[in-house]
Amino acid sequence: MSDYDSLIAGLRRVVTTTDENGKSGVLIDGPPAAHFRSGDIGGLHEIWTDAASGPLDPTETEDRGQGEPVLSPPTGGVKIRWFSVGPTPADAPPEAIAELTRQAFVAMGAGDHQPDTSRHPAMHITHTIDAIILLRGRVRLILDKEETEIGPGDVVVQRATNHAWAVVGDEPALFVAVLVDRS
């Protein structure tokens, strides 16, 4: 099993519901609903997506983690996911990494989210406010003007700014992210 496979093995989501008698229970107890993976470079592992239409209905039984993973939540909605970032392969030419990264963003429905990749090929921006929690690994948060190292348990409030994540060391990183659309 690769380091990347070990990183995402055992991810578990528990989603609650309310039955017809008003009693709470578990709707889903299992792995992520859907995955997007770009080799060992990284991936998205979907937990839940909710639209901003109408009041919350705790009796709904649809698995809102299903479907093709896309980078951003629906307009006015929320997306909850794990995401992973692998170390950059030492032997890969920079132009190959840049092209692989560009293709991954296109595949995630975010080909237009990369206005300036001059600092790093994974630089991107969304119209969301995000709570990003690093669970495993060490990463550099790369911004246009600076960067900072993030460790397990650190929380980043990402506010619609151009950014990228780069692994520090040889171990892949695992995050939890809550994205709230503000467009």
C-alpha positions as CSV (number, residue, x, y, z in Angstrom):
1,M,0.0,0.0,0.0
2,S,1.4,3.4,-1.0
3,D,1.9,6.2,1.5
4,Y,-1.0,8.0,-0.2
5,D,-3.3,4.9,0.0
6,S,-2.4,4.6,3.7
7,L,-3.2,8.2,4.3
8,I,-6.8,7.9,3.0
9,A,-7.5,4.4,4.3
10,G,-10.1,4.3,7.0
11,L,-11.6,7.8,6.3
12,R,-15.0,7.6,7.9
13,R,-18.0,9.9,7.7
14,V,-21.0,9.7,10.0
15,V,-24.1,11.7,8.8
16,T,-27.1,12.0,11.0
17,T,-30.8,12.2,10.2
18,T,-34.2,12.5,11.9
19,D,-36.9,9.8,11.3
20,E,-40.6,10.3,10.7
21,N,-41.1,10.1,14.5
22,G,-38.7,13.0,15.2
23,K,-36.0,10.7,16.5
24,S,-32.3,11.2,15.5
25,G,-30.2,8.4,14.1
26,V,-27.4,7.7,11.7
27,L,-28.1,8.0,8.0
28,I,-24.6,7.1,6.7
29,D,-21.6,5.5,8.4
30,G,-18.9,4.8,6.0
31,P,-16.1,6.0,3.7
32,P,-16.2,9.1,1.6
33,A,-19.0,9.2,-1.0
34,A,-16.8,10.1,-3.9
35,H,-13.2,10.6,-4.8
36,F,-11.1,12.7,-7.2
37,R,-7.5,11.6,-7.3
38,S,-4.6,12.9,-9.3
39,G,-2.1,10.0,-8.9
40,D,-0.2,10.4,-5.6
41,I,-0.2,14.2,-6.1
42,G,-3.4,14.7,-4.2
43,G,-7.2,14.4,-4.2
44,L,-10.6,15.3,-2.9
45,H,-12.6,12.9,-0.8
46,E,-16.2,14.1,-0.5
47,I,-18.1,14.1,2.8
48,W,-21.2,16.4,2.2
49,T,-22.4,19.2,-0.1
50,D,-25.4,21.3,0.7
51,A,-27.2,23.9,-1.4
52,A,-28.5,27.2,0.1
53,S,-32.1,26.6,-1.1
54,G,-34.7,26.6,1.6
55,P,-34.4,25.6,5.3
56,L,-32.4,22.6,6.5
57,D,-34.4,19.3,6.3
58,P,-32.9,16.8,8.8
59,T,-35.3,14.1,7.5
60,E,-33.8,14.1,4.0
61,T,-32.2,10.8,3.1
62,E,-30.2,11.7,0.0
63,D,-26.4,11.2,0.2
64,R,-25.2,14.7,-0.6
65,G,-21.6,13.5,-0.8
66,Q,-22.3,11.6,-4.0
67,G,-21.5,12.8,-7.5
68,E,-18.4,14.0,-9.3
69,P,-16.2,15.9,-6.9
70,V,-15.8,19.6,-7.9
71,L,-13.6,22.1,-6.2
72,S,-16.3,24.6,-5.0
73,P,-19.7,24.3,-3.4
74,P,-22.8,25.4,-5.2
75,T,-23.6,29.1,-5.2
76,G,-24.5,30.0,-1.6
77,G,-23.9,26.4,-0.5
78,V,-21.4,24.5,1.7
79,K,-19.0,21.7,0.9
80,I,-17.3,19.4,3.5
81,R,-14.5,17.2,2.4
82,W,-11.1,15.6,3.2
83,F,-8.4,16.6,0.8
84,S,-4.9,15.3,0.4
85,V,-1.7,16.6,-1.0
86,G,1.2,14.4,-1.9
87,P,4.9,15.4,-2.0
88,T,6.1,16.6,-5.4
89,P,8.0,13.8,-7.1
90,A,11.7,14.8,-7.1
91,D,12.3,13.4,-10.6
92,A,9.4,15.1,-12.3
93,P,10.2,18.0,-14.6
94,P,8.5,21.3,-13.4
95,E,6.6,21.7,-16.6
96,A,5.1,18.2,-16.2
97,I,4.0,19.0,-12.7
98,A,2.5,22.3,-13.9
99,E,0.5,20.5,-16.7
100,L,-0.7,17.7,-14.4
101,T,-1.8,20.3,-11.9
102,R,-3.6,22.3,-14.6
103,Q,-5.4,19.2,-15.8
104,A,-6.5,18.3,-12.3
105,F,-8.0,21.7,-11.8
106,V,-9.9,21.4,-15.1
107,A,-11.1,18.0,-14.1
108,M,-12.4,19.4,-10.8
109,G,-14.4,22.1,-12.6
110,A,-12.0,24.8,-11.6
111,G,-10.0,25.4,-14.7
112,D,-10.7,29.1,-14.3
113,H,-9.6,29.3,-10.7
114,Q,-5.9,29.7,-11.4
115,P,-5.3,33.4,-12.2
116,D,-1.6,33.4,-11.2
117,T,0.5,30.3,-10.8
118,S,3.8,32.1,-10.9
119,R,4.7,31.1,-7.3
120,H,3.5,27.5,-7.5
121,P,1.6,25.4,-10.2
122,A,-1.2,24.6,-7.7
123,M,-2.0,28.3,-6.9
124,H,-5.8,28.8,-7.1
125,I,-8.6,31.0,-5.8
126,T,-12.2,30.3,-5.0
127,H,-15.1,32.5,-3.9
128,T,-15.4,30.8,-0.6
129,I,-14.5,31.2,3.0
130,D,-12.9,28.0,4.1
131,A,-12.0,26.4,7.5
132,I,-9.0,24.1,6.7
133,I,-7.7,21.8,9.4
134,L,-4.5,19.9,8.8
135,L,-4.8,16.4,10.3
136,R,-1.6,14.7,9.2
137,G,1.7,15.8,7.7
138,R,3.4,19.2,7.4
139,V,2.7,21.7,4.6
140,R,3.6,25.2,3.4
141,L,0.7,27.5,2.8
142,I,1.9,29.5,-0.2
143,L,0.3,32.9,-0.8
144,D,1.2,35.7,-3.3
145,K,3.4,37.6,-0.9
146,E,4.5,35.1,1.6
147,E,4.3,31.5,2.9
148,T,4.0,29.8,6.3
149,E,4.4,26.3,7.6
150,I,1.4,24.5,8.9
151,G,1.4,21.4,11.2
152,P,-1.2,18.9,12.5
153,G,-4.0,20.6,14.4
154,D,-3.4,24.0,12.8
155,V,-6.5,25.7,11.3
156,V,-6.3,28.1,8.3
157,V,-9.2,30.4,7.6
158,Q,-8.9,30.8,3.9
159,R,-10.7,33.9,2.7
160,A,-11.0,33.8,-1.1
161,T,-7.2,34.4,-1.6
162,N,-4.8,33.0,-4.2
163,H,-3.0,30.1,-2.5
164,A,-1.4,26.7,-2.8
165,W,-0.3,23.8,-0.5
166,A,3.1,22.2,-0.7
167,V,4.1,19.2,1.4
168,V,7.1,19.6,3.6
169,G,9.0,16.3,3.7
170,D,8.1,13.0,2.1
171,E,4.8,12.2,3.7
172,P,1.5,13.1,2.1
173,A,-0.8,15.6,4.0
174,L,-4.4,15.1,4.9
175,F,-6.8,18.0,5.6
176,V,-10.5,18.5,6.5
177,A,-12.1,21.5,4.7
178,V,-15.4,23.3,5.2
179,L,-16.0,25.6,2.2
180,V,-18.8,28.2,2.4
181,D,-19.6,29.9,-0.9
182,R,-19.7,33.7,-0.7
183,S,-20.3,34.6,-4.4
